């Protein structure tokens, strides 16, 4: 009787570990995508600022 209980608990712990690991990896991937998107937006804005500053410098010369 004790062996069956031990095996059941062990299998449940393995399943819990697998589900936790899967959710952890999923969260990391979602956060990475969000950071990449924010980084791309920031780069576009900086490019626009540089472009405007270059135009302003060319006008003043």
C-alpha positions, 0 to 999 in steps of 0.5 A: 500500500505504501509503494502505491502511495509513494509512486502516486506522490512521486508522479504528481510531483514530476507532473507539477515540476514539468508544468511549472518549468513549461510556464516559466519558459513561456513567461520568459519568452513573452517578456523577451518579445515585449522587451524586443518590441519596446526596444524597436520602438525606442530605436525608431524614435531615436532615429527620428530625433537624430534625423530632425537634429541633422536637418536642424544643423543643416539649416543653421549652416 
